[in-house]
Amino acid sequence: MRSHPANTLTGRALSAADRRQQLRVERIEDAEVLKIDYARVEALYFQNPSFGFYFLRLASARLFRNIASVEALVEEREREILRLQVATPATP
């Protein structure tokens, strides 16, 4: 579980067709949890350049983390394929 500093955003991008995802958050001290819909995020993105830039950085960081995870998984699978190919002798 990751910890977030005070006054920061956490959440999930809405990528599902019905634009619904679930996120579990554990509160370890007093906090306020707010909910915002996609239309409001989109409006804030255009109305407030600072928020827009922050949101782009947040989304980009998550995208790069996801890419790194997928790349690591692909490398692991490629090593496993190679291991299986070496372990299985070719038949004539």
C-alpha positions as CSV (number, residue, x, y, z in Angstrom):
1,M,0.0,0.0,0.0
2,R,1.3,3.4,-0.9
3,S,1.1,6.5,1.3
4,H,0.1,9.9,0.0
5,P,1.1,13.3,1.4
6,A,-1.6,15.6,2.7
7,N,-3.5,17.6,0.1
8,T,-2.7,15.3,-2.8
9,L,-4.9,13.4,-5.2
10,T,-5.2,9.7,-5.5
11,G,-7.6,7.7,-7.7
12,R,-8.1,5.8,-10.8
13,A,-8.5,7.0,-14.4
14,L,-11.9,6.0,-15.8
15,S,-11.0,3.6,-18.6
16,A,-13.9,1.2,-18.5
17,A,-16.6,1.6,-21.0
18,D,-19.1,2.5,-18.4
19,R,-16.5,4.8,-16.8
20,R,-16.7,3.1,-13.4
21,Q,-13.8,1.7,-11.4
22,Q,-13.4,1.0,-7.7
23,L,-10.5,2.1,-5.5
24,R,-9.9,1.0,-2.0
25,V,-8.4,3.6,0.3
26,E,-7.4,3.0,3.9
27,R,-7.4,6.1,6.1
28,I,-4.8,6.0,8.9
29,E,-5.6,9.4,10.3
30,D,-8.3,12.1,10.0
31,A,-9.0,12.8,6.3
32,E,-11.6,14.0,3.9
33,V,-12.5,11.9,0.9
34,L,-14.0,13.7,-2.0
35,K,-15.6,12.3,-5.2
36,I,-15.5,14.0,-8.5
37,D,-17.0,12.9,-11.8
38,Y,-15.2,13.0,-15.1
39,A,-17.1,16.0,-16.5
40,R,-15.9,18.1,-13.5
41,V,-12.3,16.9,-13.9
42,E,-12.5,17.8,-17.6
43,A,-13.9,21.3,-16.8
44,L,-11.2,21.9,-14.1
45,Y,-8.5,20.8,-16.6
46,F,-9.5,23.6,-18.9
47,Q,-10.4,26.3,-16.3
48,N,-7.3,25.9,-14.1
49,P,-4.0,25.5,-16.0
50,S,-2.1,24.6,-12.8
51,F,-4.6,21.8,-12.1
52,G,-4.4,20.7,-15.7
53,F,-0.7,20.5,-15.6
54,Y,-0.7,18.6,-12.3
55,F,-3.3,16.2,-13.7
56,L,-1.2,15.6,-16.8
57,R,1.9,14.8,-14.6
58,L,-0.2,12.5,-12.4
59,A,-1.6,10.6,-15.4
60,S,1.7,10.5,-17.2
61,A,3.5,9.1,-14.1
62,R,0.9,6.4,-13.8
63,L,1.2,5.6,-17.5
64,F,5.0,5.2,-17.3
65,R,4.6,3.0,-14.2
66,N,2.2,0.8,-16.0
67,I,4.5,0.6,-19.1
68,A,7.4,-0.4,-16.8
69,S,5.2,-3.2,-15.2
70,V,4.2,-4.5,-18.6
71,E,7.8,-4.5,-19.9
72,A,8.9,-6.4,-16.8
73,L,6.2,-8.9,-17.3
74,V,7.1,-9.4,-21.0
75,E,10.7,-9.9,-20.1
76,E,9.8,-12.5,-17.5
77,R,7.6,-14.3,-20.1
78,E,10.3,-14.2,-22.7
79,R,12.8,-15.7,-20.2
80,E,10.3,-18.5,-19.4
81,I,9.8,-19.2,-23.1
82,L,13.5,-19.4,-23.7
83,R,13.9,-21.7,-20.7
84,L,11.2,-24.0,-22.0
85,Q,12.7,-24.0,-25.5
86,V,16.2,-25.0,-24.1
87,A,14.7,-27.6,-21.8
88,T,12.6,-29.2,-24.6
89,P,14.9,-30.8,-27.3
90,A,13.8,-30.3,-30.9
91,T,12.4,-33.3,-32.6
92,P,13.5,-34.1,-36.2
